Amino acid sequence: MSVLQDSPAWVSGLIIVLSVFSSILVVSIFSVQAKSECDISGVWNHSAKPAELLIDLNKSEITVYSHDNNKKHLG
């Protein structure tokens, strides 16, 4: 028999919560490292539309830089 089968239900729940929390923590740490090591800021072409997107990682935002099909969709 495993230890979890003999434990109260709250112990199993606590282990699940801690597992989820630790997974989120690991992903967050790697996200911060990736942001600091890989700067993709600048103007990028949209893959499916005749549009350009302005990516600013310092502000954590993406805006429409230009859009050939709809000039009103800027910003």
C-alpha positions in Angstrom: 0.0 0.0 0.0 1.2 3.5 -0.7 1.4 6.2 1.9 -1.3 8.3 0.1 -3.9 5.5 0.3 -3.5 5.4 4.1 -3.5 9.3 4.5 -6.5 11.5 5.1 -8.1 13.1 2.1 -6.8 16.5 2.9 -3.2 15.2 2.6 -3.9 14.1 -1.0 -5.4 17.5 -1.7 -2.5 19.3 -0.2 0.0 17.3 -2.3 -2.0 18.1 -5.4 -2.1 21.9 -4.6 1.7 21.9 -3.9 2.3 20.1 -7.1 0.3 22.6 -9.1 1.9 25.5 -7.2 5.4 24.2 -7.9 4.7 23.8 -11.6 3.4 27.3 -11.8 6.5 28.6 -10.0 8.9 26.7 -12.4 7.0 28.1 -15.5 7.2 31.6 -14.1 10.9 31.4 -13.4 11.6 30.2 -17.0 9.3 32.9 -18.4 11.3 35.6 -16.7 14.6 34.1 -17.9 13.3 33.8 -21.5 12.0 37.4 -21.5 15.4 38.7 -20.4 17.4 36.5 -22.8 15.2 36.7 -25.9 14.0 40.2 -26.9 11.6 40.0 -29.8 10.5 43.6 -29.6 9.9 45.3 -32.9 7.6 45.2 -35.9 6.5 41.8 -37.1 4.4 40.7 -40.1 1.2 38.9 -39.3 1.2 35.3 -40.6 -2.3 35.2 -42.0 -3.2 38.9 -42.8 -1.5 41.8 -44.6 -0.8 43.5 -41.3 2.2 44.4 -39.1 2.3 44.1 -35.3 4.4 46.2 -33.0 5.7 44.1 -30.1 7.0 45.9 -27.0 8.1 43.6 -24.2 8.9 46.4 -21.9 5.2 47.4 -21.8 4.1 43.7 -22.3 1.8 44.7 -25.2 1.3 44.0 -28.9 -0.4 46.7 -31.1 -1.4 46.8 -34.7 1.3 48.8 -36.5 -0.3 48.7 -40.0 -3.2 46.8 -41.6 -3.7 47.0 -45.4 -7.2 45.6 -45.4 -8.6 47.9 -42.7 -6.8 51.2 -42.0 -9.1 51.8 -39.0 -7.6 48.9 -37.0 -4.5 50.6 -35.9 -3.2 50.9 -32.4 
